[in-house]
């Protein structure tokens, strides 16, 4: 196993202890550090490891060590081993208010899938055209948990939560013009949602949103 002692101490027991494995947050790490972590995990394919916020150099480092790893460049997420676990529990539906929200919505989507949930993605259903989200009501009402990624005014989670019985995980994104304050406006709007049943994760935190939705939709 690679010597990580100078920069990492992997929590290899987390999957047994919590039911979900550790994820590797790549931002802020060097490519060499990410490669060392990947090498340490190469011989332990028993539990899925997600590499999140991987810039192209991080992804190249992981793929050099784990060439068959799943990689979604748009969200910066990699998964090892690449096979999606069998789905169990309830369904997770991920909504992206606009195309610009897709990187964060896709991070949530693949996180939920690799944590063992059936998950689907519906795109471009923002509040500027309410007919778009209303056309997906049957899908939304069949979900156990719904992730809603939105920037700008952050209004979509409140709309969705008023239409369904499932919990809504609100994912504010940094999408928007100047007064959006890089997602702060959407975050505050979601925290002040008047519809009950809305939980809010941090700005651009697709991993956290997908993880929470997967836990909500876990087998009963």
N, C-alpha and C positions, 0 to 999 in steps of 0.2 A: 504494500500500500504506500502511496506517496506520503512524504513527510510534510504535514500541514502545520506543524506545531508553531511556526512563527506567525501564522496569519489566520488559522481557522481551527475549530474544534467541532466536528460534525456531530449532530445529535442523531445518531443512527438508531436510537431506541424510540424515537418519537412515534413512529408508525404503530408500534406495539402499545405504547403508553396512551396515545391520544386517538389512534385509529387513522391518522393522516400523517404522511411523512413530512420531513423538513423540506423547505424550498430554499433555493440559493438565489439571493438577490444580487444580480451581477453589477448593477450600477455602483460606481465607486471602487470596484475591485479591478485589479490589473488583469490583462489577458492571461498572464502566467499563473496568477492565483486561481482564476476560474478553471484553467486547464488542470492545475493540481487537484482541485476539488473533483473535477470530472474523472480524473485518473483514480482517485480514491474510491469513487463510486462505481467504477467500471466492473468490478468483481462482485457487486452487490445488487443484482437485478431484481431482488425479491419485492422491493417497494418502489413505486414510481417516485422519481425526483424531478421536480420542476426547476428550471433555471429561468428566472424572470428578469425583465428589463435588460435583456442582452443586446448590446450594441453589436454591429457587424463584426467587430474584432473579437468580442466575447463569444459570439456564435461560432466564428471560425475556430476559436480555441477549443470549444466544446466538441465541435464536429471533427476536429483533428484527432481527438482522443476517443470519441464515441461517434463514429461516422454514420451509424444508422439511427442516431437520435432524431426524434421528431423536431422540426423547426418551423415556426410560423414567423417569418420575418416582419410582418406587419405589426404584430404585437410584441415582438422581441422575446417570445417564449419558446423554450426547448423542453422536451420531456425525454427521460430515460428510465426504463426501456421505452421504445416507441409505440408498442402496442397499447391501445386504449383498453383499460380494464373492462370486464363485463359490467354492463349497467345494472344497477339495482336501486331500489328506492323510487322516489318520485321524480317527475320530470322538471328540469330547470329550463326556463325560457329567458333568453337574454335579448333585450331590446336596445338598439342604438338609435338615439333620436335623429342623428344626422350622419352622413358619411364620414365627417371629420371625427366622430366619436368612435369609429370602428376599431382603432388600435386597442382602446381600453375595453370595449365590448368583447373583442376577440380574446383578450387575455382572460376575461371572466369566463367566456365560453369554454376555452380549452382547459382552464383550471377545473371547472365543474366536471368536464368529461374525464379528465385524468384522475379525479377523485372518485370516479365510479358512478356518475350520474348520466342519464340520458339528457342531452342538452341541445338546444337549437338556438339559432340566431335569426332575428328579424331586424331589418335595417330600414332607416329613413322613415321613421314613424313619429316625428316630432310634432309638437303642438301647433305648428304653423298650418298643419292640415289634419285636423282631428279625424277626418274620414279614414285616414290611413291606419291609425291605431284601432279604430272601431272595426275595421275590416278583419282584424285578427282576434276578435273577442273569443271565439271558440277555442283557439289555441291558448290564449292567456288563461281562460277559465279552467283548462285542463292541467295547468301547471301546479306543482307543489310549491315552487318558489320562482320569483321573477326578479331578474336583475335589469335595472333601467339605467343606461348610461346616457347622460345628457350634460351639455354645457350651456352656454348662453344664459337664459333665464332659469334653467333648472326646473321647469314646471312639469315635465312629463311624469315623474314618479307619483305626484299627487293625483294626476289624472288617472293613471293606471290603477292606483290603490283604491280609487273610488268606484272601480268597475269590477274588481275581482275579490275573491275571498282569500287568496294566497298571500303570504307576506311578500312585501316588495323591498328589495335591497337597492337603495338609491346610490348610484355611482356618479358623483359629480366629476366632470372633466374640465380640463383647462382650455377648452374650446370657447372662443368668443372674442369680441372686440374689447377695447381698453377697459371699459367699466365692468367687464366680467372679472377683472382682477385675477386672471389666470386660474379661474375656477372657484374663487372665493364666493362670488355672487351665487353661483349654482349650489355650492355647499350650504350657504346660509338659507337659501330658499328651500332646500330639501330638509334641513333641520327644522324648519318652520312649517313643514307640510301640515295642512289641516286635515288630511285624510289619515286615519289611524292605520297602524300596521306597516309603517315605513321605517326601515333601519338605514342609516347612512354610513358609508365608509369614507375614507379619506379621498382627496382629489386625485384622480387618475389611478386609483388603486383597484384595477381590474382583478388582480389576484385575490385581494381581500374580499371583493364582492362575490367572485366565483366560489371561493372557499366557504363563505357564510351561507350562500345559497345551497351548496352541496351538503352542508351540515343540516340545514333546515329540511332538505329533501331526503335525508338519510332513511334507510329502511326502518319501519316502526316495529 
